[in-house]
Amino acid sequence: ADGDVAYSVTVSVVSGDADYMALAAVSFGLTNENDDAASFSVSEPSSTATSEAGGSATFSVVLGSEPFSEVVFNVVSSDENEGAVDPATVTFTPQDWNEAQAVVVTGVDDSLADGDVAYSVTVSVVSGDADYMALAAVSLGFTNENDDSASFSGEPTTGKPETGEPTTGKPETGEPTTGKPE
């Protein structure tokens, strides 16, 4: 994406014949029209699921044409309590613009029984070549699979919680209880 570039071509004669050597050189002004548009691509992730057990997914970012200057992308998770990204920035130079760079998205264990949680990862240009700065961000959707479950632990009580007096059975019927859930 280097834009149109003007250049000239000069044609001159080199000959042992004096008649041809007397001819003047001719120059032509030309323009190499650029057909490279600033673009970048984000690959499909290896999975759209991460897990609280540390399951991860990988995708890559690459430029579509050579930039004038360094191009820096931010890679951001919409919910860092569910999915973490590494690296958080990806940088391309005019020398490595066509070499894909990998990003790893890893599920975060939040110790909450919150079920599977959807989140997104957004890749956006934050600095560098002006042509690239105008490009829209790309977002990928992920789901962090929960590994926590709701549980209860405790000891049976021997009395009414309010008074501590012994109970004789189920509060509704007075029937004896076993202390086991029904």
N, C-alpha and C positions, 0 to 999 in steps of 0.2 A: 504494500500500500504506500508506495513512494511517490504517488502523483505522476502527472505527465512530466517527461523530461525532454527538454530541447537539446539538440546536438547538431553538429554539422559534419558533412563529409566533403573532403577535398580530393579532387581528381587531378593528378598532374602526370605529365608524360616524362618517362625516362627512356631515352633512346640514343642510339649512336648516330642517328640521322639528324643533322642540324635543322632541317625543315620542321621536324616534329618537336625538337627541343625548344624551338622558338614559340611554341604554343603556350598560352598562359594557363595557369591552373584555374580550375572552376570549382567553386564551393556551393554546396546545397544545404540549406537549413531544413532540418527535419524535427519531428516531435515523436517521441516514443510514448504512445498513449497507454496509460496505466489501466490494466483490467483487473488488478488485484484490489478487492474491497476488504476493508478491515472487518474481521469476523473472528469468532472463537467458537469452539464446540465443547460440549460437556458430554462425556460418554454415558450410556446407561449404567446405573450402578450394578455391581455384582449381585446385589440383593436389595430389596426395599425394606428388609427387616433387620433390625439390630436387636440385641437382647440385654437385659440387666445382668446376665451372666457373662457379659463381655463380648457378645457376638458383634461382628463388624461387617461393613460393606465398603467397597472401594469403587471410586470412579476417577476419571482423568479429565484434565483440561488441556486444550492445545489451541494455539492461534491458527487462523486460516491464511494469514499472509504476514510477511515480514513488516514489523513496525519501524517507525523512524527512531523511536527511543524505547526505553524500558516500559513494560506494561505490567502493572501490579493489580492482582485480584484479591479481594477479601472473600473468605469462605466462612459463612456464619450459620450456626444452628439457631433455629427459632426457639429452641428450648434446651439450654445447656444442661438441665437437670435430667434430660432423657437421652440426648445424643451429643457427643463431643466430636469435633473435627480436628484433623491433623494432616497437614499444617493449616494454620489459620490464614496465611497469605501464600499466594503463588505468584512468582515473578518470572517474566519472560524478557529476554533481551533480543536485539537484532541477530545475535549469533545462535540462540537456542529456541527461536520462536516456533519451530516445527517439531520440537521434542515434547511429547505428552508428559504431563506431570500428574502423579497420582495423589489423591486425597483419600484418607481413611476416615470413615464415620464409625464410631464405636458407641454402643449402648452404655448408658450410665445406670448403675444400681442406686436407686433412690430410697430403698428400704420402705417403700409405701405400697400398700395393696391397692394400687390405683388402676389396675387393668393395663391392657396394651394402650400405649399413648402415641398418637400421631404427631409428627413434627416435620419441619422442612429444613433443608440446607440450601442456602442461597449463595451463588457465585456472582460477584459483581466487580466491574472494573473500578478502581479507586484512584489510580494515578497513571500518568504516562502519556503516550501518544494520544493526541486530541481526537483522532479518528476512532480510536478504541473507547475513549471516554464516553462517546455518544451511544454506545451499544447498550441494549437492555440487559438486565440481570437475568439469570436462569435459576429456577428453583426446582429442587428434587424432593419428592415426598418419601418419608420413611415412617416406620412404626417400631417403637421400642417395646419388645415383648416383655411383659412383667413376669418376675419370678417370685413375687411375694404373695402371701395369702393371708387373709384375715383369720385370726385365731384368738381364742380366749383361754386363759388359764386361771385357776384359782381353786380354793378349797370350799367345800360346802359349808354353809353357816349352820350354827346350831340354834339360832334364835332369830327373832324379828330384827331386821337391821335398825329400826328406829329405837327399839327398847332393849334389845338383847335378851328378851324373854324367850324361853323355849317354845318351839312350835310343835303342834301335834299332827300336822299333815298339810295337805294342800290348802292354801288359804280359801279357795272357793268352796271345797267340799269337806274338808277335814279328814279326807282319806290319808292313810300313811304314805309317806314318800320313801323312795330308796336312795335319793341323792344322786341318781343317774338321770341324765336327760332322756326325755321320752321321744 
